[in-house]
Amino acid sequence: MTNITLSIDDEVYKKMRKYSEVKWSEFVRKCVQKRIEEFESIEKSPNKDSIFTMFASENVLKKDWDNELDRRWDNV
C-alpha cells in the first residue's frame, strides 16, 4: 500500500484528535475510492469530456465536496 501526505487545517486536526476512535485514514481512503469509482463511471459516458470539465469547476467542486453529509462531521 502506498502512503500519501494530506494537509489539514490546524483547527480541523484538533477536532479530529478529539475523536481518536475514528480511523481517519480509512475514512479518507473510502472517500477517495468512492470518487474514483464515480470518475470511472463517467469515463464510460459519451459526454465524458464535458462532465470532467464540469467537475473541474471550482464552484462545482465546492458544492460537491461541501455538502450536508460533510457538515455532519463538523459536530462529530
N, CA, C and O of each residue as an XYZ file, in Angstrom:
304
protein
N       0.850     -1.170      0.000
C       0.000      0.000      0.000
C       0.898      1.236      0.000
O       1.927      1.275      0.674
N       0.487      2.236     -0.765
C       1.234      3.480     -0.872
C       0.724      4.495      0.136
O      -0.472      4.550      0.421
N       1.625      5.289      0.669
C       1.256      6.359      1.598
C       1.232      7.680      0.859
O       2.004      7.894     -0.075
N       0.332      8.577      1.286
C       0.302      9.940      0.768
C       0.266     10.894      1.953
O      -0.089     10.508      3.067
N       0.636     12.135      1.700
C       0.569     13.162      2.738
C      -0.626     14.047      2.439
O      -0.861     14.436      1.295
N      -1.367     14.354      3.470
C      -2.571     15.160      3.328
C      -2.471     16.345      4.269
O      -2.222     16.174      5.462
N      -2.663     17.546      3.742
C      -2.637     18.744      4.582
C      -4.036     19.018      5.116
O      -5.020     18.987      4.376
N      -4.102     19.286      6.417
C      -5.368     19.559      7.094
C      -5.194     20.846      7.890
O      -4.153     21.059      8.512
N      -6.202     21.697      7.872
C      -6.143     22.906      8.701
C      -5.947     22.511     10.163
O      -6.429     21.469     10.606
N      -5.239     23.352     10.898
C      -4.958     23.063     12.305
C      -6.231     22.863     13.121
O      -6.299     21.973     13.969
N      -7.230     23.687     12.862
C      -8.489     23.569     13.610
C      -9.173     22.227     13.326
O      -9.708     21.587     14.231
N      -9.148     21.826     12.093
C      -9.751     20.533     11.735
C      -8.982     19.411     12.416
O      -9.580     18.470     12.939
N      -7.672     19.507     12.410
C      -6.850     18.473     13.041
C      -7.146     18.370     14.537
O      -7.237     17.269     15.080
N      -7.293     19.499     15.188
C      -7.624     19.478     16.621
C      -8.945     18.769     16.867
O      -9.085     17.991     17.811
N      -9.910     19.049     16.004
C     -11.206     18.387     16.133
C     -11.094     16.892     15.862
O     -11.729     16.084     16.539
N     -10.298     16.531     14.886
C     -10.112     15.113     14.571
C      -9.508     14.371     15.762
O      -9.896     13.241     16.060
N      -8.565     15.007     16.432
C      -7.902     14.355     17.564
C      -8.868     14.052     18.695
O      -8.657     13.116     19.466
N      -9.930     14.846     18.794
C     -10.927     14.604     19.832
C     -11.629     13.263     19.628
O     -12.164     12.678     20.569
N     -11.617     12.792     18.397
C     -12.324     11.560     18.055
C     -11.333     10.503     17.586
O     -11.377     10.042     16.446
N     -10.460     10.142     18.475
C      -9.385      9.212     18.133
C      -9.899      7.810     17.782
O      -9.178      7.010     17.187
N     -11.139      7.526     18.154
C     -11.689      6.214     17.820
C     -12.003      6.081     16.327
O     -12.152      4.972     15.814
N     -12.102      7.222     15.635
C     -12.349      7.194     14.195
C     -11.043      6.871     13.488
O     -10.007      7.471     13.774
N     -11.097      5.939     12.585
C      -9.920      5.603     11.775
C      -9.926      6.543     10.571
O     -10.481      6.226      9.520
N      -9.300      7.702     10.746
C      -9.366      8.752      9.738
C      -8.747      8.327      8.418
O      -9.241      8.704      7.355
N      -7.687      7.559      8.468
C      -7.073      7.097      7.219
C      -8.055      6.248      6.425
O      -8.166      6.386      5.207
N      -8.755      5.383      7.115
C      -9.742      4.533      6.449
C     -10.889      5.371      5.892
O     -11.365      5.117      4.786
N     -11.326      6.357      6.647
C     -12.387      7.252      6.191
C     -11.977      7.956      4.894
O     -12.742      7.971      3.930
N     -10.793      8.528      4.868
C     -10.315      9.233      3.676
C     -10.117      8.261      2.529
O     -10.450      8.573      1.385
N      -9.581      7.091      2.820
C      -9.371      6.064      1.794
C     -10.694      5.725      1.098
O     -10.746      5.612     -0.127
N     -11.754      5.566      1.884
C     -13.062      5.226      1.310
C     -13.620      6.387      0.488
O     -14.238      6.161     -0.552
N     -13.414      7.613      0.936
C     -13.877      8.779      0.166
C     -13.169      8.844     -1.187
O     -13.800      9.089     -2.216
N     -11.874      8.627     -1.175
C     -11.102      8.652     -2.420
C     -11.570      7.524     -3.342
O     -11.756      7.738     -4.540
N     -11.757      6.346     -2.794
C     -12.200      5.213     -3.609
C     -13.562      5.493     -4.235
O     -13.785      5.180     -5.405
N     -14.463      6.074     -3.469
C     -15.791      6.403     -3.995
C     -15.677      7.384     -5.157
O     -16.335      7.214     -6.183
N     -14.846      8.408     -4.999
C     -14.680      9.403     -6.062
C     -14.083      8.771     -7.312
O     -14.501      9.088     -8.425
N     -13.120      7.891     -7.142
C     -12.519      7.210     -8.289
C     -13.562      6.383     -9.019
O     -13.607      6.386    -10.249
N     -14.396      5.678     -8.278
C     -15.456      4.882     -8.907
C     -16.410      5.778     -9.692
O     -16.871      5.402    -10.769
N     -16.704      6.957     -9.155
C     -17.560      7.901     -9.882
C     -16.883      8.349    -11.172
O     -17.527      8.402    -12.220
N     -15.595      8.670    -11.110
C     -14.860      9.084    -12.304
C     -14.804      7.955    -13.338
O     -14.975      8.196    -14.533
N     -14.572      6.754    -12.887
C     -14.516      5.625    -13.818
C     -15.862      5.413    -14.506
O     -15.923      5.052    -15.682
N     -16.921      5.639    -13.767
C     -18.254      5.532    -14.354
C     -18.458      6.626    -15.408
O     -19.036      6.382    -16.467
N     -17.975      7.827    -15.100
C     -18.089      8.947    -16.045
C     -17.284      8.670    -17.307
O     -17.713      9.014    -18.409
N     -16.122      8.051    -17.150
C     -15.265      7.772    -18.303
C     -15.977      6.929    -19.356
O     -15.629      6.976    -20.536
N     -16.946      6.180    -18.938
C     -17.694      5.332    -19.868
C     -18.770      6.117    -20.611
O     -19.377      5.609    -21.555
N     -19.004      7.350    -20.183
C     -20.049      8.183    -20.776
C     -19.560      8.810    -22.081
O     -18.395      9.192    -22.193
N     -20.460      8.915    -23.075
C     -20.058      9.574    -24.325
C     -19.799     11.075    -24.132
O     -19.157     11.699    -24.976
N     -20.285     11.651    -23.045
C     -20.085     13.081    -22.760
C     -18.991     13.303    -21.722
O     -18.995     14.316    -21.022
N     -18.074     12.382    -21.620
C     -17.109     12.430    -20.518
C     -16.278     13.711    -20.492
O     -15.973     14.205    -19.407
N     -15.902     14.265    -21.641
C     -15.078     15.477    -21.633
C     -15.812     16.640    -20.996
O     -15.230     17.372    -20.196
N     -17.068     16.824    -21.331
C     -17.812     17.931    -20.737
C     -18.100     17.671    -19.260
O     -18.156     18.608    -18.464
N     -18.280     16.422    -18.898
C     -18.528     16.093    -17.490
C     -17.285     16.371    -16.658
O     -17.387     16.933    -15.567
N     -16.096     15.982    -17.164
C     -14.866     16.248    -16.416
C     -14.592     17.740    -16.323
O     -14.073     18.209    -15.309
N     -14.930     18.490    -17.359
C     -14.772     19.939    -17.302
C     -15.655     20.513    -16.199
O     -15.236     21.394    -15.449
N     -16.875     20.006    -16.110
C     -17.783     20.449    -15.057
C     -17.194     20.131    -13.689
O     -17.233     20.970    -12.789
N     -16.647     18.928    -13.523
C     -16.058     18.551    -12.242
C     -14.883     19.440    -11.884
O     -14.617     19.673    -10.705
N     -14.183     19.937    -12.879
C     -13.002     20.764    -12.626
C     -13.379     22.174    -12.180
O     -12.538     22.900    -11.650
N     -14.613     22.559    -12.386
C     -15.064     23.878    -11.989
C     -14.988     24.017    -10.471
O     -15.478     23.157     -9.739
N     -14.386     25.079    -10.011
C     -14.216     25.293     -8.568
C     -15.557     25.318     -7.845
O     -15.691     24.753     -6.759
N     -16.543     25.969     -8.442
C     -17.848     26.044     -7.794
C     -18.510     24.684     -7.694
O     -19.131     24.365     -6.681
N     -18.381     23.890     -8.730
C     -18.972     22.553     -8.701
C     -18.274     21.707     -7.650
O     -18.927     20.977     -6.904
N     -16.948     21.799     -7.587
C     -16.217     21.020     -6.588
C     -16.616     21.440     -5.186
O     -16.824     20.589     -4.321
N     -16.724     22.717     -4.952
C     -17.112     23.189     -3.622
C     -18.501     22.667     -3.271
O     -18.726     22.172     -2.166
N     -19.421     22.781     -4.211
C     -20.782     22.304     -3.958
C     -20.778     20.804     -3.700
O     -21.476     20.318     -2.809
N     -19.991     20.075     -4.480
C     -19.972     18.623     -4.376
C     -19.309     18.153     -3.086
O     -19.781     17.208     -2.454
N     -18.222     18.804     -2.694
C     -17.477     18.355     -1.519
C     -17.981     18.986     -0.225
O     -17.843     18.394      0.846
N     -18.556     20.159     -0.312
C     -19.055     20.841      0.881
C     -20.573     20.709      0.896
O     -21.299     21.629      0.520
N     -21.028     19.559      1.332
C     -22.460     19.305      1.300
C     -22.950     18.895      2.684
O     -22.172     18.841      3.637
N     -24.212     18.615      2.786
C     -24.831     18.293      4.069
C     -24.173     17.087      4.725
O     -23.992     17.074      5.943
N     -23.814     16.076      3.947
C     -23.166     14.900      4.527
C     -21.828     15.270      5.141
O     -21.470     14.765      6.205
N     -21.087     16.148      4.477
C     -19.806     16.590      5.026
C     -20.006     17.387      6.311
O     -19.246     17.228      7.266
N     -21.012     18.233      6.338
C     -21.250     19.078      7.513
C     -21.635     18.253      8.732
O     -21.462     18.712      9.861
N     -22.147     17.061      8.532
C     -22.459     16.209      9.686
C     -21.199     15.930     10.499
O     -21.275     15.752     11.714
N     -20.039     15.889      9.841
C     -18.781     15.603     10.531
C     -18.317     16.792     11.367
O     -17.481     16.631     12.256
N     -18.849     17.985     11.092
C     -18.439     19.164     11.855
C     -18.793     19.016     13.334
O     -18.131     19.602     14.190
N     -19.802     18.261     13.631
C     -20.280     18.118     15.013
C     -19.988     16.761     15.626
O     -20.472     16.452     16.715
N     -19.207     15.961     14.943
C     -18.906     14.620     15.469
C     -17.822     14.701     16.500
O     -17.426     13.680     17.061
